[in-house]
Amino acid sequence: MLHPRLKAKPMILSAQAQSTSLKAKLFRGFSDASRLAILEALRSRPMTVSEIVAATGLSQSNTSNHLGCLRDCGLVTAVPQGRYISYQLADARVAEILGIVDELLADVAKGVYECTRYTCSKQDESTPPSS
């Protein structure tokens, strides 16, 4: 019979793998340029779909689809406001993460921009980082 500590080790590794997988899934919410634009817009204040469309330049259907994804993942909440629905960040830490990313990019933007291991959309490639 194995010692109890030896049995726990695979469970710990499994929990770590699940945690890593869940973190990767969370970051996929931030990795799409349209979803990121929506999250950035909502950093300033709650907005209706029309306001998000105006702020991001995305189409109404694209905005609605991405809001559904962000809502399902728990990053955005929908709050009924009479005839309209207002969307807001579900947790203030989402705005904090976006702020930390801004700070990090201030230091590493050139390397990220020049990185050939990640693919970027044409829209992303057309906007070089400021130095």
Sine and cosine of phi, psi and omega as CSV:
sin_phi,cos_phi,sin_psi,cos_psi,sin_omega,cos_omega
0.00,0.00,0.68,-0.73,0.00,-1.00
-0.97,0.23,0.50,-0.87,0.08,-1.00
-0.90,0.43,0.60,-0.80,-0.01,-1.00
-0.80,0.60,-0.57,0.82,0.01,-1.00
-0.91,0.42,-0.58,0.82,0.00,-1.00
-0.93,0.37,-0.55,0.83,0.05,-1.00
-0.95,0.32,-0.53,0.85,-0.06,-1.00
-0.95,0.31,-0.48,0.88,-0.08,-1.00
-0.85,0.53,-0.75,0.66,0.05,-1.00
-0.87,0.49,-0.55,0.84,0.03,-1.00
-0.92,0.40,-0.62,0.78,0.03,-1.00
-0.91,0.41,-0.71,0.70,0.03,-1.00
-0.88,0.48,-0.64,0.77,0.03,-1.00
-0.90,0.43,-0.67,0.74,0.03,-1.00
-0.90,0.44,-0.64,0.77,0.02,-1.00
-0.91,0.41,-0.66,0.75,0.02,-1.00
-0.90,0.44,-0.66,0.75,0.03,-1.00
-0.91,0.42,-0.65,0.76,0.02,-1.00
-0.89,0.45,-0.69,0.72,0.01,-1.00
-0.90,0.45,-0.68,0.74,0.01,-1.00
-0.89,0.45,-0.66,0.75,0.01,-1.00
-0.92,0.40,-0.62,0.78,0.06,-1.00
-0.90,0.44,-0.68,0.73,0.02,-1.00
-0.88,0.48,-0.63,0.78,0.02,-1.00
-0.91,0.41,-0.65,0.76,0.06,-1.00
-0.87,0.50,-0.72,0.69,-0.03,-1.00
-0.92,0.39,-0.38,0.92,0.10,-0.99
-0.90,0.44,-0.51,0.86,0.08,-1.00
-0.89,0.46,-0.51,0.86,0.01,-1.00
-1.00,0.00,-0.27,0.96,-0.18,-0.98
-0.99,0.12,-0.30,0.95,0.04,-1.00
-0.99,0.11,0.76,-0.65,-0.07,-1.00
-0.87,0.49,-0.60,0.80,0.00,-1.00
-0.93,0.36,-0.71,0.70,0.02,-1.00
-0.90,0.44,-0.64,0.77,0.02,-1.00
-0.90,0.44,-0.64,0.77,0.05,-1.00
-0.88,0.48,-0.64,0.77,0.02,-1.00
-0.91,0.41,-0.73,0.69,0.02,-1.00
-0.87,0.49,-0.66,0.75,0.04,-1.00
-0.88,0.48,-0.68,0.73,0.00,-1.00
-0.89,0.46,-0.63,0.78,-0.04,-1.00
-0.98,0.22,-0.15,0.99,0.07,-1.00
-0.88,0.48,-0.58,0.81,-0.09,-1.00
-0.98,0.21,-0.60,0.80,-0.04,-1.00
-0.07,-1.00,0.27,-0.96,0.13,-0.99
-0.90,0.44,0.53,-0.85,-0.04,-1.00
-0.59,-0.81,0.43,-0.90,0.16,-0.99
-0.99,0.14,0.18,-0.98,0.04,-1.00
-0.84,0.54,-0.70,0.71,0.00,-1.00
-0.86,0.51,-0.65,0.76,0.03,-1.00
-0.92,0.38,-0.62,0.78,0.03,-1.00
-0.92,0.40,-0.66,0.75,0.05,-1.00
-0.85,0.53,-0.72,0.69,0.00,-1.00
-0.91,0.42,-0.62,0.78,-0.05,-1.00
-0.96,0.27,-0.52,0.86,-0.11,-0.99
-0.97,-0.25,-0.39,0.92,-0.08,-1.00
0.98,0.17,0.10,1.00,0.05,-1.00
-0.98,0.20,0.38,-0.93,0.08,-1.00
-0.95,0.31,0.33,-0.94,-0.01,-1.00
-0.89,0.46,-0.68,0.73,-0.03,-1.00
-0.93,0.37,-0.65,0.76,0.04,-1.00
-0.89,0.45,-0.70,0.72,0.03,-1.00
-0.87,0.50,-0.73,0.68,0.00,-1.00
-0.88,0.47,-0.68,0.73,0.03,-1.00
-0.87,0.49,-0.73,0.69,-0.02,-1.00
-0.94,0.34,-0.56,0.83,0.08,-1.00
-0.89,0.46,-0.63,0.78,0.06,-1.00
-0.87,0.50,-0.69,0.72,0.04,-1.00
-0.89,0.45,-0.75,0.67,-0.01,-1.00
-0.90,0.44,-0.59,0.81,0.03,-1.00
-0.93,0.36,-0.72,0.70,0.00,-1.00
-0.88,0.48,-0.55,0.84,-0.01,-1.00
-1.00,0.09,-0.07,1.00,0.06,-1.00
0.99,0.12,0.27,0.96,0.02,-1.00
-1.00,-0.03,-0.38,0.92,-0.04,-1.00
-0.72,-0.69,0.57,-0.82,0.10,-0.99
-0.88,-0.48,0.45,-0.89,0.04,-1.00
-0.95,-0.32,0.77,-0.64,-0.03,-1.00
-0.84,-0.54,0.91,-0.41,0.04,-1.00
-0.88,0.47,0.73,-0.69,0.02,-1.00
-0.74,-0.67,0.98,0.20,-0.06,-1.00
0.93,0.38,-0.85,-0.53,0.00,-1.00
-0.98,0.19,-0.21,0.98,-0.09,-1.00
-0.93,-0.37,0.28,-0.96,0.14,-0.99
-0.89,-0.46,0.78,-0.63,0.03,-1.00
-0.98,-0.20,0.68,-0.73,0.02,-1.00
-0.95,-0.32,0.60,-0.80,0.01,-1.00
-0.55,-0.83,0.32,-0.95,0.08,-1.00
-0.89,0.46,0.69,-0.72,-0.05,-1.00
-0.96,0.29,-0.37,0.93,-0.08,-1.00
-0.52,-0.86,0.72,-0.70,0.00,-1.00
-0.86,0.51,-0.38,0.92,0.01,-1.00
-0.93,0.38,-0.37,0.93,0.08,-1.00
-0.89,0.46,-0.71,0.70,0.05,-1.00
-0.90,0.44,-0.61,0.79,0.04,-1.00
-0.89,0.45,-0.68,0.73,0.03,-1.00
-0.87,0.49,-0.70,0.71,0.01,-1.00
-0.89,0.46,-0.61,0.79,0.05,-1.00
-0.92,0.40,-0.66,0.75,0.04,-1.00
-0.90,0.44,-0.63,0.78,0.04,-1.00
-0.89,0.46,-0.66,0.75,0.06,-1.00
-0.85,0.53,-0.71,0.70,0.00,-1.00
-0.91,0.42,-0.69,0.72,0.01,-1.00
-0.89,0.45,-0.70,0.71,0.01,-1.00
-0.89,0.45,-0.49,0.87,0.06,-1.00
-0.86,0.51,-0.47,0.88,-0.01,-1.00
-1.00,-0.09,-0.50,0.87,-0.15,-0.99
-0.84,-0.54,0.20,0.98,-0.10,-1.00
-0.84,0.55,-0.67,0.75,-0.03,-1.00
-0.87,0.50,-0.72,0.70,0.01,-1.00
-0.90,0.43,-0.66,0.75,0.03,-1.00
-0.90,0.43,-0.69,0.72,-0.01,-1.00
-0.88,0.47,-0.65,0.76,-0.06,-1.00
-1.00,0.07,-0.11,0.99,-0.03,-1.00
-0.89,0.45,0.81,-0.58,0.01,-1.00
-1.00,-0.09,-0.06,1.00,-0.03,-1.00
-1.00,0.10,-0.33,0.95,0.07,-1.00
-0.94,-0.34,0.62,-0.78,0.07,-1.00
-1.00,-0.06,0.54,-0.84,0.01,-1.00
-0.85,-0.53,0.45,-0.89,0.11,-0.99
-0.96,0.29,0.29,-0.96,0.03,-1.00
-0.86,0.51,-0.59,0.81,0.02,-1.00
-0.89,0.46,-0.69,0.72,0.00,-1.00
-0.90,0.43,-0.64,0.77,-0.05,-1.00
-0.93,0.36,-0.44,0.90,-0.06,-1.00
-0.98,0.20,-0.12,0.99,-0.02,-1.00
-0.90,-0.45,1.00,0.00,0.01,-1.00
-0.93,0.37,0.48,-0.88,0.00,-1.00
-0.93,0.36,0.49,-0.87,0.09,-1.00
-1.00,0.09,0.59,-0.81,-0.03,-1.00
-0.97,-0.24,0.00,0.00,0.00,0.00
